[in-house]
Amino acid sequence: MFVITGGGTGGHLAIAKSLAMQLKANKQKIIYIGSLQGQDQAWFAKSDLFDCVYFLNTTGVVNKKGIGIIKALFLQLRALWAVRGIFKNHEIVSVISVGGFSAGPASIGAILFKKKLFIHEQNAVKGKLNAKLTPFATNIFGSFEDSAKNFIKTSYPVRKEFFLESRIRKEIKTIMFLGGSQGAVAINDFALKVVLDLMAQGFKIIHQCGSKDLERMKQEYLRLGVLDKIDLFDFEVNLLSKIQKADICVCRAGASSVWELAANGIPCLYIPYPYAAGNHQYYNALFFEKKELGKIVEQDRLQPKKLFDFIEEMQENILEISEALQKSIQSDGAKEIVEIIIKNSLPA
């Protein structure tokens, strides 16, 4: 039986779900070990993907100080004891970590209790936990570059829909501002600065502003006299239908986002979140910029001219870039990872 562990945020949990679906398709038994904190319960408390789910009382250690770090370490150690019992009850063979603070107890437990450990690192810069655990892992998987001897480069596990609904962009008619379901105030404010000029040039606008900023954005677009001409929304269950209509995207550079957008063939102007751990969003975006498949503008240098220069640049060769983005990722990332895990979990 396999353990999938980790999460906390949507990016980690999307990987966990993708790998769980593939393991189940391969008729493997799986349990999930996550945390009472973060989004783990919202994703998997009622999921039928797992034979059993456990949510332990843990919290992150990184960025804690004083009493906070002592409490966090105590919770992690107590959870480690719970993990020992879970492993025994389910005869666990291997642990698959997708990162995030909730991966700590089961991942460390794999090392201490002599289970095989497999790690998926979603970003171009390793998280602190993954970096510490890499030497003890059987394999570490990722879609960017890594120098570790046990590293295997695979395609990012992206949902099939992003490939099935993908299209080659041939011209720029519609521009999307993608702030995520939580929103990105910097991207929202930037959209307000450029929207009138964009619409004057004939571009259509799609804008996901996030639930916390929806009312403000409605009022601002109303003040500008364009609210009824913009596809403005906070959250969309079928976000892919919105992305599919767009020709270029202004967005953050979380790992899931950059690979989902690449799979869909849409060129992006990346605005990395400047406070992401290890500045990993910048390095995620840099992977694409180096291949001339996108452009980075750091948040403190975000000016209207940067976007209009990007549009002009994309107009010249958007078809070739869109095709290259599609080719940068294959649709069987989860299948590739799971097959290696199953093979390497067999007794020597």
Secondary structure as UniProt FT lines:
FT   STRAND          2..5
FT   HELIX           10..25
FT   TURN            26..27
FT   STRAND          30..35
FT   TURN            38..39
FT   HELIX           40..44
FT   TURN            45..46
FT   STRAND          52..56
FT   TURN            62..63
FT   HELIX           67..90
FT   STRAND          94..97
FT   HELIX           101..103
FT   HELIX           104..112
FT   TURN            113..114
FT   STRAND          116..120
FT   HELIX           128..133
FT   HELIX           134..136
FT   STRAND          139..142
FT   TURN            149..150
FT   STRAND          151..153
FT   HELIX           160..164
FT   STRAND          174..178
FT   TURN            181..182
FT   HELIX           185..200
FT   TURN            201..202
FT   STRAND          204..208
FT   HELIX           211..213
FT   HELIX           214..224
FT   HELIX           227..229
FT   STRAND          231..233
FT   TURN            237..238
FT   HELIX           239..245
FT   STRAND          248..251
FT   HELIX           255..263
FT   TURN            264..265
FT   STRAND          268..270
FT   TURN            274..275
FT   HELIX           277..279
FT   HELIX           280..290
FT   TURN            291..292
FT   STRAND          294..296
FT   HELIX           299..301
FT   HELIX           304..327
FT   TURN            331..332
FT   HELIX           333..345
//
